């Protein structure tokens, strides 16, 4: 099963912390979680305006609860391929949910797959607007992790046609 995911986090730096994660599987199942244990001292004006403003702020959880939620989400699948977009920070933060990469659930393939690379291979400009490419410009919630995961999924589906 392919699972497309996105995260929002406290900045493009080594000490960044996870704010939210959105996941959507090939079969349409979704998971969206917002965390309450991210480092709020790292929130700058851009993050307030573009990320924090798009949070739902209902039923926030801590990282331990997130780990359990993801494990429950992937439990029905024997093998999971993880896909994201420009996923360097996303993948490191995903692994950090379990402490490090060797602790991620066994069903998850240890090598993630990147939409940017798929675009390049398919001759699609990797800098293209993802929402425009996916045809998802109406009702945009850019920088909401679940919305962005859905956009990634739609981009993938269009790119492989």
VEXGU-289433 format. One line per field, with one value per residue: x, y, z of N, C-alpha, C, O in turn; residue in three letters; chain; residue number from 1. Coordinates in Angstrom, 3 decimals. Each point is the difference from the previous one (the first is absolute). Example, Ala and Ser with C-alpha at 12.3 -4.5 7.8 and 13.67 -1.06 7.14 Angstrom:
<rs>
n_x	c(13.190  -1.386)
n_y	c(-5.690  1.069)
n_z	c(7.800  -1.385)
ca_x	c(-0.890  0.820)
ca_y	c(1.190  1.190)
ca_z	c(0.000  0.060)
c_x	c(0.900  -0.770)
c_y	c(1.200  1.090)
c_z	c(0.000  0.730)
o_x	c(1.036  0.509)
o_y	c(-0.019  1.108)
o_z	c(0.665  0.169)
tortor	c(ALA  SER)
roro	c(A  A)
torlum	c(1  2)
</rs>
This chain:
<rs>
n_x	c(0.841  -1.196  1.998  -2.017  2.131  -1.191  1.792  -0.765  1.206  1.158  -0.055  0.558  -0.783  2.161  0.001  0.234  -1.733  -0.223  -0.492  0.914  -1.883  1.028  -1.912  1.277  -1.690  1.463  0.321  1.793  0.938  -1.444  1.804  -1.362  2.111  -1.273  1.839  0.257  0.809  -1.547  1.762  -1.230  1.537  -0.747  -1.523  0.154  1.054  2.151  1.554  0.857  1.564  2.047  0.913  1.348  0.810  1.868  0.810  0.128  2.150  0.096  -0.732  0.348  1.596  0.050  2.010  0.038  -0.828  1.515  1.528  -0.724  0.125  2.026  0.720  -0.895  1.049  1.935  -0.921  -1.383  1.494  -0.419  -1.071  1.787  -1.455  2.119  -2.044  1.788  -0.259  1.394  0.270  1.149  -0.893  -0.970  1.414  1.074  -1.063  -0.008  1.819  0.097  -1.309  1.355  0.079  -0.974  1.632  1.701  -0.501  1.061  -2.005  -0.280  -1.904  0.889  -0.977  1.674  -0.880  0.904  -2.187  1.497  -1.469  1.048  0.336  -1.622  -0.237  1.388  -0.486  -1.424  1.923  -0.150  -1.013  2.173  0.473  -0.313  -1.257  0.773  0.023  1.696  2.031  0.088  0.731  1.932  -0.771  -1.316  -0.564  0.907  1.215  0.258  1.324  -1.331  0.674  -1.721  -0.292  1.342  -0.788  -1.557  0.760  0.758  -1.538  -0.927  1.188  -0.107  -1.782  0.119  1.051  -1.350  -1.100)
n_y	c(-1.183  0.770  0.581  0.939  0.677  0.678  1.277  0.023  1.650  -0.785  -1.485  1.758  -1.351  0.429  2.139  -0.222  1.429  -2.090  0.737  -0.385  -1.188  0.049  -1.035  -0.493  -1.169  -1.648  -1.094  1.380  -2.007  0.590  1.249  0.362  0.645  0.404  1.058  -1.476  -1.591  1.029  -0.063  0.020  -1.106  -2.054  0.167  -0.570  1.915  -0.322  -0.407  1.807  1.179  -0.880  0.514  1.414  1.483  -1.170  1.120  -2.226  -0.681  -1.624  0.049  1.963  -0.311  -1.744  0.759  0.415  1.955  1.668  0.092  0.744  2.233  0.831  -0.036  1.568  1.989  0.006  0.532  1.645  1.548  -1.226  0.879  0.715  0.767  0.376  0.964  0.744  1.736  -0.634  -2.101  1.449  1.973  0.312  -0.058  1.892  1.646  -0.273  0.426  2.167  -0.138  -0.678  2.174  -1.738  0.677  0.099  2.156  0.766  1.004  -1.834  0.556  1.052  0.341  -1.474  -1.120  1.923  0.484  0.242  1.183  0.867  -1.462  -0.309  1.579  0.003  -1.429  0.923  0.645  -0.902  1.748  -0.503  1.266  -1.956  1.527  -0.125  1.913  1.409  -0.284  0.711  2.055  0.590  0.721  -1.618  2.024  1.364  -1.881  1.393  -1.735  -0.860  -0.400  0.556  2.075  0.791  -0.598  1.345  1.842  -0.199  -0.118  1.895  1.079  -0.692  0.484  2.057  0.311  -0.826  1.940)
n_z	c(0.000  -1.726  0.860  -0.326  -0.300  1.787  -0.463  2.094  -0.937  1.753  -1.636  -1.277  1.634  0.330  0.586  -2.226  0.016  0.785  -2.073  -2.028  0.409  -2.004  0.593  -1.793  0.858  -0.478  1.928  0.026  0.334  1.631  -0.517  1.761  -0.396  1.816  -0.724  1.687  -1.367  -1.269  -1.400  1.874  1.202  -0.562  1.632  -2.177  -0.445  -0.622  1.557  1.007  -1.118  0.358  1.960  1.069  -1.486  -0.488  1.755  0.242  0.162  -1.533  2.094  1.041  -1.543  1.436  0.601  2.189  0.693  -0.002  1.634  1.970  0.292  0.482  2.105  1.303  0.064  1.131  1.965  -0.631  0.607  -1.859  -1.772  1.162  -1.551  0.606  0.141  -1.176  1.379  -1.652  -0.702  -1.209  -0.517  -2.013  -1.752  -0.522  -1.094  -2.228  -1.226  -0.548  -1.793  -1.654  -0.421  -1.035  -1.381  1.442  0.370  -1.832  -0.061  1.270  1.046  1.767  -2.001  0.186  -1.715  0.770  0.011  -1.701  1.241  1.772  1.656  1.526  1.584  1.747  1.650  1.461  1.014  2.044  -0.962  0.273  -1.799  -1.038  -1.063  2.092  1.168  -0.427  0.939  2.124  -0.579  1.006  -1.977  -0.784  0.773  -1.531  0.107  -1.734  -0.464  -1.583  2.108  1.312  0.791  1.621  2.014  0.886  1.028  2.099  1.634  0.728  1.561  2.133  1.280  0.870  1.947  1.562  0.175)
ca_x	c(-0.841  0.689  -0.553  0.520  -0.063  0.641  0.092  0.313  0.983  0.342  1.005  0.977  1.252  0.287  -0.766  -1.428  -0.901  -1.208  -1.242  -1.139  0.256  -1.164  0.293  -1.110  0.395  -0.560  -1.412  -0.771  0.010  0.743  0.382  0.500  0.290  0.724  0.729  0.007  1.308  1.037  0.695  -0.706  0.943  0.531  -1.019  0.223  -1.187  -0.405  -0.674  -1.305  -0.909  -0.153  -0.162  -0.830  -1.328  -0.712  -0.246  -1.379  0.098  -0.925  0.575  1.437  0.598  1.452  0.717  -0.284  -1.340  0.125  0.608  -1.059  -0.995  0.552  0.071  -1.370  -0.365  0.653  -0.189  -0.635  0.829  1.180  1.180  -0.315  0.937  -0.250  0.241  -0.202  0.492  1.165  -0.271  1.153  -0.382  -1.152  0.420  0.754  -0.965  -0.805  0.814  0.195  -1.175  0.379  1.338  0.910  -0.480  -0.054  -1.167  -1.277  -0.706  0.567  -0.762  0.400  1.258  0.932  0.375  -1.165  -0.035  -0.158  -0.738  0.913  0.785  -0.933  -0.237  1.206  0.077  -1.114  0.125  -0.855  0.793  -0.164  -0.382  -1.381  -0.955  -0.605  -1.460  -0.409  0.243  -0.995  -1.352  -0.620  0.192  -1.167  -0.045  1.364  0.420  1.446  0.697  -0.692  0.674  -0.889  -0.247  1.209  0.121  -0.969  0.559  1.097  -0.631  -0.570  1.137  0.551  -0.931  0.048  1.331  0.234  -0.906)
ca_y	c(1.183  1.286  1.027  1.313  0.763  1.293  0.508  1.406  -0.012  1.327  0.736  -0.738  -0.019  -1.295  -0.243  0.167  -0.947  -0.317  0.673  -0.808  -0.979  -0.485  -1.193  -0.573  -1.246  -0.234  -0.382  1.153  0.196  1.194  0.269  1.358  0.238  1.204  -0.273  1.044  0.023  0.616  1.111  1.233  1.130  0.075  0.517  1.375  0.601  -0.765  -1.209  0.412  0.382  -1.003  -1.358  0.008  0.479  -1.084  -1.119  -0.112  0.157  -0.857  -1.303  -0.084  -1.141  0.062  -0.873  -1.397  -0.286  -0.001  -1.281  -1.018  0.273  -0.431  -1.463  -0.477  0.349  -0.892  -1.386  -0.866  -0.192  -0.846  0.727  1.414  0.874  1.379  1.007  1.387  0.976  0.681  -0.624  -0.116  0.273  -0.837  -1.373  -0.004  0.185  -1.229  -0.994  0.447  -0.395  -1.266  0.149  -0.011  -0.776  -1.445  -0.337  0.184  -1.274  -0.931  0.039  1.165  -0.143  0.955  1.015  0.785  0.376  1.440  0.504  0.828  -0.906  -0.547  1.055  0.145  -1.184  0.066  1.187  1.048  0.981  -0.230  1.248  0.295  0.090  -1.314  0.118  0.175  -1.259  -0.972  0.496  0.185  1.397  0.487  -0.448  -0.269  0.161  -0.198  -0.087  -0.905  -1.255  -0.942  0.548  -0.185  -1.434  -0.283  0.569  -0.898  -1.217  0.310  0.219  -1.316  -0.720  0.633  -0.188  -1.378  -0.346)
ca_z	c(0.000  0.011  0.875  -0.324  1.239  0.098  1.364  0.237  1.082  0.516  -0.767  -0.797  0.753  0.611  1.217  -0.263  0.662  -0.752  0.391  -0.441  -1.056  -0.727  -0.794  -0.748  -0.650  -1.338  0.119  0.444  1.465  0.382  1.384  0.201  1.411  0.401  1.237  1.032  0.653  -0.839  0.653  -0.350  -0.049  -1.367  -0.907  -0.445  -0.615  -1.176  0.471  0.554  -1.076  -1.055  0.519  1.212  -0.403  -0.680  0.908  0.480  1.462  0.737  0.346  -0.214  0.682  0.127  -0.929  0.326  -0.525  -1.458  -0.373  0.081  -1.039  -1.289  0.018  -0.227  -1.374  -0.970  0.423  -1.000  -1.190  0.183  -0.481  -0.194  -0.688  0.405  -1.034  0.391  -0.963  0.597  1.293  0.903  1.387  0.346  0.274  1.260  1.084  0.062  0.701  1.377  0.780  0.653  0.576  -1.145  -1.143  0.239  0.809  -0.682  -0.136  -0.993  -1.256  -0.782  -0.729  0.586  -0.973  -0.432  -1.406  -0.091  -1.146  -0.821  -0.835  -0.987  -0.990  -0.835  -0.863  -0.954  -0.833  0.548  0.741  1.447  0.659  -0.370  1.105  0.227  -0.028  -1.400  -0.699  0.468  -0.249  1.328  0.390  0.754  1.389  0.442  1.391  -0.073  1.289  0.909  -0.357  -0.678  -1.340  -0.807  -0.290  -1.071  -1.228  -0.387  -0.551  -1.311  -0.903  -0.302  -0.882  -1.321  -0.583  -0.451  -1.113)
c_x	c(0.885  -0.734  0.725  -0.116  0.706  0.048  0.129  0.886  0.505  1.144  0.970  1.367  0.103  -0.863  -1.501  -0.837  -1.310  -1.226  -1.212  0.440  -1.340  0.413  -1.265  0.522  -0.626  -1.485  -0.880  -0.067  0.916  0.330  0.521  0.169  0.762  0.630  -0.069  1.358  1.125  0.586  -0.600  0.923  0.589  -0.993  0.285  -1.269  -0.471  -0.757  -1.378  -1.009  -0.313  -0.228  -0.968  -1.428  -0.836  -0.211  -1.459  -0.082  -1.067  0.695  1.486  0.577  1.502  0.639  -0.250  -1.377  0.005  0.574  -1.068  -1.040  0.497  0.079  -1.385  -0.428  0.594  -0.247  -0.679  0.886  1.239  1.289  -0.425  1.171  -0.370  0.421  -0.234  0.615  1.110  0.106  1.155  -0.369  -1.146  0.439  0.787  -0.960  -0.898  0.756  0.154  -1.194  0.290  1.400  1.089  -0.502  -0.120  -1.213  -1.328  -0.678  0.523  -0.716  0.431  1.360  0.931  0.479  -1.265  0.118  -0.445  -0.694  0.892  0.799  -0.876  -0.281  1.184  0.098  -1.057  0.061  -0.920  0.888  -0.213  -0.424  -1.443  -0.862  -0.703  -1.522  -0.514  0.166  -1.073  -1.427  -0.771  0.170  -1.178  0.022  1.360  0.216  1.502  0.617  -0.883  0.471  -0.906  -0.315  1.202  0.229  -0.960  0.506  1.135  -0.555  -0.537  1.096  0.610  -0.884  0.015  1.339  0.213  -0.911  0.736)
c_y	c(1.244  0.931  1.300  0.844  1.334  0.379  1.515  0.006  1.409  0.713  -0.901  0.079  -1.315  -0.312  0.116  -1.066  -0.088  0.711  -0.850  -0.964  -0.398  -1.174  -0.423  -1.212  -0.089  -0.296  1.124  0.218  1.164  0.007  1.436  0.215  1.309  -0.276  1.184  0.096  0.514  1.207  1.329  1.215  0.170  0.602  1.468  0.519  -0.772  -1.262  0.334  0.227  -1.135  -1.424  -0.014  0.434  -1.095  -1.233  0.013  0.180  -0.748  -1.333  -0.106  -1.108  0.206  -1.044  -1.476  -0.418  -0.050  -1.327  -1.099  0.189  -0.459  -1.523  -0.614  0.245  -0.982  -1.478  -0.887  -0.386  -0.837  0.735  1.433  0.702  1.423  0.945  1.385  0.902  0.808  -0.421  -0.062  0.213  -0.911  -1.401  -0.099  0.141  -1.226  -1.077  0.344  -0.328  -1.285  0.064  0.031  -1.007  -1.496  -0.429  0.181  -1.360  -0.828  0.061  1.150  -0.250  1.129  1.086  0.752  0.368  1.450  0.412  0.836  -0.857  -0.620  1.028  0.109  -1.156  0.053  1.236  1.139  0.937  -0.212  1.247  0.408  0.136  -1.348  0.065  0.173  -1.300  -1.037  0.419  0.231  1.441  0.563  -0.567  -0.296  0.285  -0.233  0.139  -0.586  -1.381  -0.989  0.485  -0.264  -1.471  -0.404  0.526  -0.892  -1.260  0.263  0.264  -1.330  -0.724  0.581  -0.274  -1.412  -0.426  -0.079)
c_z	c(0.000  0.962  -0.314  1.263  -0.134  1.469  -0.034  1.238  0.247  -0.716  -0.723  0.661  0.761  1.217  -0.160  0.715  -0.776  0.578  -0.364  -1.086  -0.618  -0.859  -0.738  -0.756  -1.389  0.066  0.545  1.505  0.341  1.478  0.050  1.496  0.165  1.347  0.956  0.690  -0.915  0.736  -0.462  -0.053  -1.400  -0.995  -0.323  -0.679  -1.226  0.409  0.583  -1.114  -0.968  0.486  1.189  -0.334  -0.664  0.870  0.442  1.513  0.770  0.239  -0.326  0.870  0.147  -0.922  0.290  -0.517  -1.529  -0.476  -0.002  -1.098  -1.375  -0.059  -0.221  -1.448  -1.007  0.287  -1.053  -1.184  0.320  -0.366  -0.337  -0.678  0.390  -1.126  0.582  -1.070  0.643  1.462  0.994  1.458  0.441  0.426  1.307  1.180  0.167  0.767  1.474  0.890  0.771  0.599  -1.049  -1.028  0.270  0.808  -0.723  -0.159  -1.166  -1.344  -0.904  -0.645  0.411  -0.965  -0.413  -1.470  -0.123  -1.296  -0.923  -0.968  -1.083  -1.088  -0.965  -0.995  -1.098  -0.903  0.415  0.814  1.503  0.771  -0.323  1.264  0.146  -0.100  -1.426  -0.769  0.364  -0.323  1.286  0.490  0.784  1.410  0.595  1.480  0.078  1.390  1.101  -0.427  -0.730  -1.414  -0.897  -0.332  -1.123  -1.338  -0.521  -0.651  -1.405  -1.036  -0.429  -1.016  -1.414  -0.688  -0.530  -1.145  -1.308)
o_x	c(0.914  -1.227  1.229  -1.046  0.832  -0.820  0.412  -0.213  -0.344  0.488  0.125  0.910  -0.984  -0.350  -0.719  0.484  -0.411  -0.257  -0.916  1.049  -1.004  1.061  -1.102  1.007  -0.932  -0.752  -1.198  -0.474  1.042  -0.707  0.843  -0.927  0.893  -0.613  -0.147  0.166  1.175  -0.595  0.342  -0.359  0.590  0.327  0.042  -1.007  -1.203  -1.041  -0.962  -1.139  -1.095  -0.531  -1.025  -0.956  -1.226  -0.471  -0.637  -1.040  -0.473  0.625  0.433  -0.523  0.578  -0.703  -0.119  -0.155  -0.709  -0.495  -0.078  -0.478  -0.762  -0.313  -0.125  -0.664  -0.681  0.341  0.389  -0.357  0.688  1.014  -1.003  1.142  -1.159  1.117  -0.927  0.366  -0.208  -0.086  -0.093  0.279  -0.003  -0.490  -0.196  0.119  -0.356  -0.563  0.015  0.148  -0.527  0.523  0.902  -0.969  -0.865  -0.253  -1.048  0.679  0.339  0.616  -0.249  0.993  -0.421  0.614  -0.935  1.078  -0.869  0.410  -0.143  0.159  0.414  -0.001  -0.191  0.270  0.253  -0.878  -0.298  0.835  -1.123  -0.395  -0.428  0.251  -0.645  -0.621  -1.010  -0.891  -0.467  -0.925  -1.216  0.432  0.155  0.276  0.116  -0.486  0.477  -0.384  0.279  -0.128  0.458  0.013  -0.150  0.469  0.356  -0.157  0.092  0.503  0.227  -0.126  0.294  0.488  -0.050  0.035  0.738  0.158  -0.607)
o_y	c(0.128  0.097  0.074  0.020  0.210  -0.448  0.585  -0.773  0.932  1.010  -1.184  0.662  -0.724  -1.162  0.152  -1.098  0.945  -0.063  -0.161  0.168  -0.178  0.014  0.062  0.076  0.734  0.400  -0.194  1.043  0.189  -0.578  0.400  -0.219  0.329  -0.607  1.153  0.792  -0.281  0.509  0.515  1.017  1.038  0.162  0.849  -0.706  -0.162  -0.312  -0.727  -0.462  -0.044  -0.822  -0.679  -0.527  0.109  -1.028  1.051  0.391  0.469  -0.552  -0.970  -0.295  0.898  -0.774  -0.794  -1.097  -0.802  -0.577  -0.791  -0.975  -0.577  -0.592  -0.996  -0.839  -0.399  -0.850  -1.161  -0.894  0.237  -0.121  0.228  -0.078  0.395  -0.074  0.210  -0.466  0.626  0.827  -0.729  -0.859  -0.510  -0.533  -0.939  -0.723  -0.361  -0.636  -0.891  -0.066  -0.195  -1.022  0.835  -0.719  -0.654  -1.195  -0.290  -1.026  0.531  -0.239  -0.037  -0.258  1.154  0.974  -0.601  -0.082  0.468  -0.388  -0.078  0.352  -0.103  -0.332  0.042  0.217  -0.416  0.196  0.884  -0.455  0.154  -0.096  1.095  -0.667  -0.475  -0.881  -0.599  -0.392  -0.747  -0.800  -0.183  0.231  1.005  -1.184  -0.762  0.997  -0.751  0.879  0.174  -0.368  -0.669  -0.792  -0.479  -0.312  -0.799  -0.662  -0.260  -0.449  -0.799  -0.407  -0.204  -0.516  -0.746  -0.258  -0.174  -1.093  -0.279)
o_z	c(0.815  -0.022  0.028  0.648  -0.883  0.801  -1.002  0.934  -0.727  0.507  0.312  -0.498  0.145  0.209  0.988  0.276  -0.673  1.202  0.806  -0.622  0.690  -0.623  0.544  -0.704  -0.327  -0.889  0.208  0.449  -0.627  0.825  -0.804  0.780  -0.780  0.877  -0.407  0.927  0.235  0.950  -1.064  -0.593  -0.300  -1.176  0.890  -0.058  -0.205  -0.577  -0.247  0.078  -0.562  -0.747  -0.039  0.568  -0.039  -0.487  0.061  0.531  1.035  -0.905  -0.623  1.075  -0.613  -0.651  -0.933  -0.536  -0.607  -0.968  -0.940  -0.579  -0.776  -1.033  -0.712  -0.608  -0.944  -0.823  -0.128  -0.766  0.993  0.687  -0.676  0.452  -0.132  -0.512  0.782  -1.078  1.040  0.907  0.988  0.836  1.120  0.996  0.771  0.989  1.122  0.892  0.850  1.221  1.095  0.442  0.065  0.243  -0.582  0.150  0.576  -0.035  -1.058  -1.039  -1.205  0.679  0.077  0.434  -0.528  -0.589  0.735  -1.094  -1.220  -1.169  -1.155  -1.186  -1.215  -1.181  -1.131  -0.841  -0.803  0.781  0.481  1.162  0.365  1.004  -0.934  -0.594  -0.371  -0.754  -0.860  0.142  0.047  1.129  0.694  0.197  0.960  0.534  0.850  0.772  1.187  -1.167  -0.926  -0.943  -1.123  -1.095  -0.867  -1.025  -1.199  -1.030  -0.909  -1.155  -1.178  -1.006  -0.978  -1.203  -0.969  -0.543  -1.034)
tortor	c(UNK  UNK  UNK  UNK  UNK  UNK  UNK  UNK  UNK  UNK  UNK  UNK  UNK  UNK  UNK  UNK  UNK  UNK  UNK  UNK  UNK  UNK  UNK  UNK  UNK  UNK  UNK  UNK  UNK  UNK  UNK  UNK  UNK  UNK  UNK  UNK  UNK  UNK  UNK  UNK  UNK  UNK  UNK  UNK  UNK  UNK  UNK  UNK  UNK  UNK  UNK  UNK  UNK  UNK  UNK  UNK  UNK  UNK  UNK  UNK  UNK  UNK  UNK  UNK  UNK  UNK  UNK  UNK  UNK  UNK  UNK  UNK  UNK  UNK  UNK  UNK  UNK  UNK  UNK  UNK  UNK  UNK  UNK  UNK  UNK  UNK  UNK  UNK  UNK  UNK  UNK  UNK  UNK  UNK  UNK  UNK  UNK  UNK  UNK  UNK  UNK  UNK  UNK  UNK  UNK  UNK  UNK  UNK  UNK  UNK  UNK  UNK  UNK  UNK  UNK  UNK  UNK  UNK  UNK  UNK  UNK  UNK  UNK  UNK  UNK  UNK  UNK  UNK  UNK  UNK  UNK  UNK  UNK  UNK  UNK  UNK  UNK  UNK  UNK  UNK  UNK  UNK  UNK  UNK  UNK  UNK  UNK  UNK  UNK  UNK  UNK  UNK  UNK  UNK  UNK  UNK  UNK  UNK  UNK  UNK  UNK)
roro	c(A  A  A  A  A  A  A  A  A  A  A  A  A  A  A  A  A  A  A  A  A  A  A  A  A  A  A  A  A  A  A  A  A  A  A  A  A  A  A  A  A  A  A  A  A  A  A  A  A  A  A  A  A  A  A  A  A  A  A  A  A  A  A  A  A  A  A  A  A  A  A  A  A  A  A  A  A  A  A  A  A  A  A  A  A  A  A  A  A  A  A  A  A  A  A  A  A  A  A  A  A  A  A  A  A  A  A  A  A  A  A  A  A  A  A  A  A  A  A  A  A  A  A  A  A  A  A  A  A  A  A  A  A  A  A  A  A  A  A  A  A  A  A  A  A  A  A  A  A  A  A  A  A  A  A  A  A  A  A  A  A)
torlum	c(1  2  3  4  5  6  7  8  9  10  11  12  13  14  15  16  17  18  19  20  21  22  23  24  25  26  27  28  29  30  31  32  33  34  35  36  37  38  39  40  41  42  43  44  45  46  47  48  49  50  51  52  53  54  55  56  57  58  59  60  61  62  63  64  65  66  67  68  69  70  71  72  73  74  75  76  77  78  79  80  81  82  83  84  85  86  87  88  89  90  91  92  93  94  95  96  97  98  99  100  101  102  103  104  105  106  107  108  109  110  111  112  113  114  115  116  117  118  119  120  121  122  123  124  125  126  127  128  129  130  131  132  133  134  135  136  137  138  139  140  141  142  143  144  145  146  147  148  149  150  151  152  153  154  155  156  157  158  159  160  161)
</rs>
